[in-house]
Amino acid sequence: MLIAFGTSLGLQTKIREKIAAFNGHVVITSFTSNVSKENLTPIDRRQSFYPQFSEVPEVSHIQATATKWGIIRTETDFEGVVLKGVDSLFNLTAFEEFISEGKFPELNSTRASDEIIISEYLAKRLQLKVSDRLVMYFMRQDSAKQLPRPVGFEIVGLYNSGFQDFDKTYVIGDLRQIQRLNNWEDYQIGQFEVFIDDFSNIDNVAVKIYESIGSFLNAKSIKTMYPSIFEWLKLFDINTLIILIIMILVAGINMITALLVLILERRQMIGVFKAIGASNWVIRKVFLYNAVFIMLKGLVIGNVIGIGLLLLQQHFQLMPLDASSYYVTNVPVKLNPTYIIGVNLGTLILCLLMLIVPTYIVAKISPVKALKFD
């Protein structure tokens, strides 16, 4: 049960973190019918909630970004990608664990940086490496002929999120490059990405953010943006619940069987207790205490094995996963004292309640028959 909880919560947490690293938890944009990954309508960076979203205390960070479709063209191949522009306030903490080689682009200079970081997937696909230069082509915004506009970039790092939908799409660079390509002013951006402290409260926080930003902006949570992924994640809760019920039933049946055998083997002892005046409840408590002792031993052994296996997986990644199906390269693990204590207490209480019924057989044992020797 601990392994089921640890791996299920770990997978859900890791996938949520990866989606949030590329989008934030709540995205603030202009009202538009655009469903692509490109920001077509700019919004003003000069908002009362930026760069400190004090109106909603659950918000931990807010950053300005913009996206634009482009094509990377090499001598042998080409690939359509999205250039995501960020600035110096980008939440690098959420992204830096994905960096596998090189570094994140430097964004603190006074001029637009030509440094970018691309995924290992794109680097392998286009036969690129760190320190290589490439050319991306973008559609002009100021030309009736819509001729492509080439822009040169230098690759300073590679990342691997394990989330292939993002890895094959996003190239991350300077926000000022997109402002220049779109002929935007320096205060115009594509969207705000908001990070919150507690993901379990994301729906309520998204509503509070929406109500606090005014009527000209829209706010959407990543659960709304990626509904299929989060519906898929809910299935893990159902699977975990089913596993939990089955394991508790199996454990309860085994304990009931063991207790019945124990009672039948101690019929003469029960007869002696009854003969000297012990009540049925007193005798039943003796067997219940013995059963609890056996369960506690089993829980200790189970915790050592379960937590030990989870720690091994957490530190050595012994069990790999197919990233194209599960969005992660190995089984993620989340160790939380809350669910560990909850599983242990829940198992102990439920099994103890199930053991109360078979102890009623004590009342059926007659001391006369129990003390009769052949």
C-alpha positions as CSV (number, residue, x, y, z in Angstrom):
1,M,0.0,0.0,0.0
2,L,2.9,2.4,0.8
3,I,4.4,1.7,-2.6
4,A,1.0,2.3,-4.3
5,F,0.6,5.6,-2.5
6,G,4.2,6.7,-3.0
7,T,4.4,6.0,-6.7
8,S,1.0,7.3,-7.5
9,L,1.5,10.6,-5.6
10,G,5.0,10.8,-7.0
11,L,3.8,10.5,-10.6
12,Q,1.0,13.0,-10.2
13,T,3.3,15.5,-8.5
14,K,6.1,15.2,-11.0
15,I,3.8,15.6,-14.0
16,R,2.1,18.6,-12.4
17,E,5.6,20.1,-11.7
18,K,6.6,19.7,-15.4
19,I,3.5,21.3,-16.8
20,A,3.9,24.2,-14.3
21,A,7.6,24.7,-15.2
22,F,6.5,25.5,-18.8
23,N,3.3,27.3,-18.1
24,G,3.0,28.3,-14.4
25,H,-0.1,27.1,-12.5
26,V,-2.4,29.9,-13.8
27,V,-1.9,31.8,-17.1
28,I,-3.2,35.3,-17.5
29,T,-3.8,36.4,-21.2
30,S,-5.9,38.7,-23.2
31,F,-9.4,37.6,-24.2
32,T,-8.9,35.9,-27.6
33,S,-10.2,32.9,-29.5
34,N,-6.6,31.8,-30.3
35,V,-6.0,28.2,-29.3
36,S,-2.5,27.9,-30.6
37,K,0.7,28.2,-28.5
38,E,1.5,31.6,-30.0
39,N,0.6,34.9,-28.3
40,L,-1.0,37.1,-31.0
41,T,-2.4,39.8,-28.9
42,P,-0.1,41.6,-26.5
43,I,-1.0,42.8,-23.0
44,D,0.4,45.5,-20.9
45,R,3.1,44.5,-18.4
46,R,2.3,47.5,-16.3
47,Q,-0.3,45.9,-14.1
48,S,-1.0,46.5,-10.4
49,F,-0.4,42.8,-9.7
50,Y,3.0,42.7,-11.3
51,P,5.7,41.9,-10.2
52,Q,4.1,41.3,-6.7
53,F,0.7,39.7,-6.7
54,S,-0.2,40.8,-3.2
55,E,-4.0,40.7,-3.9
56,V,-3.9,36.9,-3.8
57,P,-1.7,35.7,-0.9
58,E,-1.6,32.1,-2.3
59,V,0.5,33.3,-5.2
60,S,4.2,32.7,-4.8
61,H,5.6,34.0,-8.1
62,I,4.5,35.8,-11.3
63,Q,6.5,36.1,-14.5
64,A,6.1,37.7,-17.9
65,T,6.5,35.6,-21.0
66,A,5.6,35.5,-24.7
67,T,5.6,32.8,-27.4
68,K,6.0,32.8,-31.2
69,W,6.1,30.1,-33.8
70,G,9.2,29.7,-35.8
71,I,11.1,27.2,-37.9
72,I,14.7,26.0,-37.2
73,R,16.4,25.4,-40.5
74,T,19.7,23.5,-40.8
75,E,21.7,22.3,-43.8
76,T,20.0,18.9,-43.7
77,D,16.7,19.3,-41.9
78,F,14.1,21.7,-40.4
79,E,11.7,21.7,-37.5
80,G,8.7,23.8,-36.4
81,V,9.1,25.0,-32.8
82,V,7.8,27.7,-30.4
83,L,10.2,30.3,-29.2
84,K,9.3,31.1,-25.6
85,G,10.6,34.4,-24.5
86,V,11.3,35.0,-20.8
87,D,13.0,37.7,-18.8
88,S,15.2,37.9,-15.7
89,L,12.2,37.2,-13.4
90,F,11.8,33.7,-14.9
91,N,11.3,31.0,-12.3
92,L,14.5,29.2,-12.9
93,T,14.0,27.0,-9.8
94,A,11.2,25.1,-11.4
95,F,13.2,24.6,-14.6
96,E,16.8,24.1,-13.6
97,E,16.4,20.4,-12.8
98,F,15.7,19.8,-16.5
99,I,19.0,21.3,-17.7
100,S,21.2,18.4,-18.7
101,E,24.1,20.3,-20.4
102,G,25.3,23.8,-20.6
103,K,23.4,26.6,-18.9
104,F,20.3,28.7,-19.0
105,P,20.5,31.9,-21.2
106,E,21.8,35.1,-19.6
107,L,19.0,37.6,-19.6
108,N,20.4,40.4,-17.5
109,S,22.1,42.4,-20.2
110,T,20.8,45.7,-21.5
111,R,20.3,44.3,-25.0
112,A,18.3,41.4,-26.3
113,S,20.2,38.2,-25.9
114,D,20.7,35.7,-28.8
115,E,21.3,32.8,-26.4
116,I,18.7,30.0,-26.3
117,I,18.3,26.6,-24.6
118,I,16.7,23.7,-26.6
119,S,15.7,20.2,-25.7
120,E,17.9,17.1,-26.1
121,Y,15.1,15.8,-28.4
122,L,15.5,18.8,-30.8
123,A,19.3,18.7,-30.6
124,K,19.3,15.0,-31.6
125,R,16.7,15.5,-34.2
126,L,18.6,18.4,-35.9
127,Q,22.1,17.2,-35.0
128,L,22.9,20.2,-32.9
129,K,25.0,20.7,-29.7
130,V,25.9,23.3,-27.2
131,S,27.8,26.3,-28.6
132,D,26.3,25.7,-32.1
133,R,24.6,28.6,-33.9
134,L,21.3,28.2,-35.7
135,V,18.9,30.2,-37.7
136,M,15.2,30.5,-36.9
137,Y,12.7,31.9,-39.4
138,F,9.7,33.9,-38.2
139,M,6.8,35.4,-40.1
140,R,7.0,39.2,-40.3
141,Q,4.3,41.2,-38.7
142,D,4.9,44.4,-40.7
143,S,5.0,43.0,-44.3
144,A,2.1,42.5,-46.7
145,K,4.0,39.7,-48.3
146,Q,4.6,38.0,-45.0
147,L,8.2,37.1,-45.9
148,P,10.0,35.0,-43.3
149,R,12.5,36.8,-41.1
150,P,15.7,35.0,-40.1
151,V,17.2,35.4,-36.7
152,G,20.4,33.8,-35.5
153,F,20.7,32.2,-32.1
154,E,23.5,30.5,-30.1
155,I,22.7,27.3,-28.2
156,V,24.0,27.6,-24.7
157,G,22.3,24.7,-23.0
158,L,20.2,21.6,-23.5
159,Y,17.3,20.4,-21.3
160,N,15.3,17.2,-21.0
161,S,12.0,17.4,-19.1
162,G,10.9,13.9,-20.1
163,F,7.7,15.5,-21.3
164,Q,8.0,14.9,-25.0
165,D,5.1,17.2,-26.0
166,F,7.0,20.1,-24.5
167,D,10.5,18.9,-25.4
168,K,9.8,18.8,-29.1
169,T,8.0,22.2,-29.1
170,Y,9.7,24.7,-26.8
171,V,12.9,26.7,-27.4
172,I,13.5,29.2,-24.6
173,G,15.2,32.5,-25.1
174,D,14.9,36.3,-24.5
175,L,11.5,37.9,-24.3
176,R,12.9,41.0,-26.0
177,Q,13.5,39.0,-29.1
178,I,9.8,38.3,-29.5
179,Q,9.0,42.0,-28.7
180,R,11.3,43.0,-31.5
181,L,9.9,40.4,-33.9
182,N,6.3,41.5,-33.2
183,N,7.1,45.2,-33.2
184,W,5.9,45.4,-29.6
185,E,6.9,48.0,-27.1
186,D,9.1,47.0,-24.1
187,Y,6.0,47.0,-21.9
188,Q,4.1,44.7,-24.1
189,I,4.1,40.9,-23.4
190,G,2.2,37.8,-24.3
191,Q,1.1,36.5,-21.0
192,F,1.7,36.3,-17.3
193,E,2.5,32.9,-15.7
194,V,1.5,32.6,-12.0
195,F,2.8,30.1,-9.6
196,I,1.0,29.2,-6.4
197,D,2.0,27.5,-3.1
198,D,-0.6,24.7,-2.9
199,F,-1.7,22.9,-6.1
200,S,-4.6,21.2,-4.4
201,N,-6.3,24.6,-4.1
202,I,-5.6,25.6,-7.7
203,D,-9.3,25.9,-8.7
204,N,-10.1,28.4,-5.9
205,V,-7.0,30.4,-6.5
206,A,-7.6,30.6,-10.2
207,V,-11.0,32.1,-9.5
208,K,-9.5,34.6,-7.1
209,I,-6.9,35.6,-9.6
210,Y,-9.5,36.0,-12.3
211,E,-11.6,38.2,-10.1
212,S,-8.6,40.4,-9.1
213,I,-7.1,41.1,-12.6
214,G,-10.0,43.1,-14.0
215,S,-12.4,42.6,-16.9
216,F,-9.9,43.0,-19.8
217,L,-7.8,40.0,-18.9
218,N,-8.5,36.3,-18.7
219,A,-7.0,33.7,-16.3
220,K,-6.9,29.9,-16.9
221,S,-5.4,27.2,-14.7
222,I,-3.3,24.5,-16.3
223,K,-6.1,22.0,-15.4
224,T,-8.2,23.9,-17.9
225,M,-5.5,24.1,-20.5
226,Y,-4.5,20.4,-20.3
227,P,-7.8,18.6,-19.3
228,S,-6.9,15.3,-20.8
229,I,-3.7,15.0,-18.8
230,F,-5.3,15.8,-15.5
231,E,-8.3,13.5,-16.2
232,W,-5.8,10.8,-16.8
233,L,-4.0,11.6,-13.5
234,K,-7.4,11.2,-11.7
235,L,-7.4,7.5,-12.8
236,F,-4.4,7.0,-10.5
237,D,-6.5,7.9,-7.5
238,I,-9.1,5.4,-8.5
239,N,-6.4,2.7,-9.1
240,T,-4.8,3.5,-5.7
241,L,-8.2,3.2,-4.0
242,I,-8.9,-0.1,-5.6
243,I,-5.5,-1.5,-4.6
244,L,-6.0,-0.2,-1.1
245,I,-9.4,-1.9,-0.7
246,I,-8.1,-5.2,-2.1
247,M,-5.1,-5.2,0.2
248,I,-7.1,-4.3,3.3
249,L,-9.6,-7.1,2.5
250,V,-6.8,-9.6,1.9
251,A,-5.0,-8.6,5.2
252,G,-8.3,-8.6,7.1
253,I,-9.2,-12.1,5.8
254,N,-5.8,-13.4,6.7
255,M,-6.0,-12.0,10.2
256,I,-9.5,-13.4,10.7
257,T,-8.3,-16.8,9.6
258,A,-5.3,-16.6,12.0
259,L,-7.5,-15.4,14.8
260,L,-10.1,-18.2,14.3
261,V,-7.3,-20.8,14.3
262,L,-5.9,-19.2,17.5
263,I,-9.2,-19.3,19.3
264,L,-10.0,-22.9,18.3
265,E,-6.5,-24.0,19.4
266,R,-7.1,-22.4,22.8
267,R,-10.5,-23.8,23.5
268,Q,-9.4,-25.5,26.8
269,M,-7.8,-22.2,27.9
270,I,-11.0,-20.4,27.2
271,G,-12.9,-23.0,29.2
272,V,-10.6,-22.5,32.2
273,F,-11.1,-18.7,32.0
274,K,-14.8,-19.1,32.0
275,A,-14.7,-21.7,34.8
276,I,-12.9,-19.2,37.1
277,G,-15.4,-16.4,36.2
278,A,-14.0,-14.5,33.3
279,S,-16.5,-12.8,31.1
280,N,-16.7,-13.3,27.3
281,W,-15.6,-9.7,26.7
282,V,-12.5,-10.2,28.9
283,I,-11.5,-13.3,27.0
284,R,-12.2,-11.6,23.7
285,K,-9.9,-8.8,24.6
286,V,-7.1,-11.2,25.3
287,F,-7.3,-12.5,21.7
288,L,-7.8,-9.0,20.3
289,Y,-4.6,-7.8,22.1
290,N,-2.7,-10.7,20.7
291,A,-4.0,-10.0,17.2
292,V,-3.0,-6.3,17.5
293,F,0.5,-7.4,18.5
294,I,0.7,-9.6,15.4
295,M,-0.5,-6.8,13.2
296,L,2.0,-4.3,14.7
297,K,4.8,-6.7,13.9
298,G,3.5,-7.1,10.4
299,L,3.2,-3.3,10.0
300,V,6.8,-2.7,11.2
301,I,8.1,-5.3,8.7
302,G,5.9,-3.9,5.9
303,N,7.0,-0.4,6.6
304,V,10.7,-1.3,6.5
305,I,10.2,-3.1,3.2
306,G,7.9,-0.6,1.6
307,I,9.8,2.6,2.6
308,G,13.1,0.9,1.8
309,L,12.0,0.1,-1.7
310,L,10.6,3.6,-2.2
311,L,14.0,5.1,-1.0
312,L,15.9,2.9,-3.3
313,Q,13.7,4.0,-6.3
314,Q,14.0,7.6,-5.2
315,H,17.8,7.6,-5.1
316,F,18.8,5.1,-7.7
317,Q,15.8,5.1,-10.2
318,L,15.8,1.3,-10.6
319,M,12.4,1.2,-12.4
320,P,12.3,3.0,-15.8
321,L,9.2,4.2,-17.6
322,D,8.3,4.9,-21.2
323,A,8.4,8.7,-21.4
324,S,6.1,8.8,-24.4
325,S,3.3,7.2,-22.3
326,Y,3.9,8.4,-18.8
327,Y,5.8,11.7,-19.4
328,V,8.6,10.6,-17.1
329,T,11.7,8.4,-17.6
330,N,11.5,6.5,-14.3
331,V,9.0,5.9,-11.6
332,P,8.8,9.0,-9.4
333,V,8.4,8.6,-5.7
334,K,6.9,10.9,-3.1
335,L,7.6,10.2,0.6
336,N,5.1,12.0,2.9
337,P,4.8,11.3,6.6
338,T,1.1,12.1,6.4
339,Y,0.1,9.3,4.1
340,I,2.5,6.8,5.7
341,I,1.0,7.4,9.1
342,G,-2.5,7.4,7.6
343,V,-2.0,4.1,5.8
344,N,-0.7,2.5,9.0
345,L,-3.4,3.8,11.3
346,G,-6.2,3.1,8.7
347,T,-5.0,-0.5,8.2
348,L,-4.7,-1.1,11.9
349,I,-8.1,0.3,12.7
350,L,-10.0,-1.4,9.8
351,C,-8.4,-4.8,10.5
352,L,-9.1,-4.5,14.2
353,L,-12.8,-3.8,13.4
354,M,-12.9,-6.8,11.2
355,L,-11.5,-9.0,14.0
356,I,-14.2,-8.1,16.5
357,V,-16.7,-10.3,14.7
358,P,-14.8,-13.6,14.8
359,T,-14.1,-13.2,18.5
360,Y,-17.8,-13.7,19.2
361,I,-17.1,-17.4,18.7
362,V,-15.7,-17.2,22.3
363,A,-19.2,-16.8,23.6
364,K,-20.2,-20.1,21.9
365,I,-17.6,-22.2,23.6
366,S,-19.0,-24.0,26.6
367,P,-16.6,-24.5,29.6
368,V,-18.1,-27.9,30.2
369,K,-17.3,-29.2,26.7
370,A,-14.0,-27.3,26.6
371,L,-12.6,-28.9,29.8
372,K,-13.8,-32.4,28.8
373,F,-10.8,-34.7,28.3
374,D,-10.9,-37.9,26.3
